[in-house]
């Protein structure tokens, strides 16, 4: 069975997604931007159709992304660690020998970063973000208590995840680092980068997109 890639995404409900971007954005705009991130992640993962099975896992039922070409599943669990564990365990129970779980907060992530994680021979390979978390994690082994004692959404998330894996005797590796979008400063950085199509369209429509000046000016 080929690797399974699980895209984790919240339903784009105003007031429940990307709230750290407020008050730069209002709740509806945060939800719209989040929806564009997920749409671009789905487009990115379409490149992996020839070598992986892809699933979209949402935290609640949603009609968003109606053209999603991948199977949809609902997350289950009381916190992010439980939801990640149950999703990966489900993929393993369906016959996967390798699972990669991807978040939706890094819209400019290069596909080569996912290739690097999938190529790792480690038990666990994390894709680190600059804020101390990770944009993805690749599993070859999944102990039941893998995500115990983790502080989620903090600068210690990756460090605690690595420490817990070490306690369980797992071989870990780090893939290429990248940045995700959580704060207003991150959004401005994104606007000055080269965002993918759905995100670019949203930024342009809301006058956030930064266009480089012509050469010589």
Helices and strands as residue ranges (DSSP letters): E 3-9, G 19-21, H 27-45, G 46-48, E 52-58, E 71-74, H 80-93, E 99-102, H 111-119, E 124-128, E 134-139, H 157-167, E 172-174, H 184-191, H 197-205
